[in-house]
Amino acid sequence: MDESECRACRLHATRTQVVVGRGPRAAQVMIIGEAPGRDEDRTGLGFQGAAGRVFEDILAFLGLRRDEIWLANAVRCRPSIDGKRNRAPRPDEIATCRQWLERDLGEVQPKAVVTLGRVAFESVTGRPWDTHQRVEPVPISHAAQVFGLYHPAYLIYRRNLQSAYRDDMRRLRERLVALNIPLAPPTGPWTNADAPEGGR
Ligand code: SF4
């Protein structure tokens, strides 16, 4: 079955389209979000709208471009209430959609997987999310190291997390450098975070 035609859970009935995992097969970094929202459901692309703008800041600081990472969600169809408001994905939807995450991990075999938020971390690692373990490497069976971050949407509503997020980004950049992942010099609003060199 093709991912874009999946009907394995109830979310197929209310989606506009499946927001499929996408990126180059040779990507060294995979970034996993939670689930599509309204903008993603409409465009078919990951991280659009307000959370997408924070996501662009994250990429800029890490020195990565969208076209060189694999980007996907733990759940690939939009969970919504009557097609209007977004809602959190349910455990059975996350479990059913995990087949596509497994497929991506097996085919891409990235060096690093960055998860954004609790749902993504728990789906990728099978471990409970502990915010104190942010950016600590967690090995998984595909030889990749997983690094958990807060979901970027948190920063929209909780501005007090800005400085913690900036520290996390700096540590994550160090971890990626240690894995010999080539990174461009950091740019964007977090560049005053004393970023380590990236070797590109
Ligand atoms: S959310 Fe995942 S499992 Fe459910 S229909 Fe969409 S692609 Fe299939």
Residues whose N, C-alpha, C, O or C-beta is under 5 A from the ligand:
A	BS01	SF4	E3 C6 R7 A8 C9 L11 H12 V75 R76 C77 E93 T96 C97
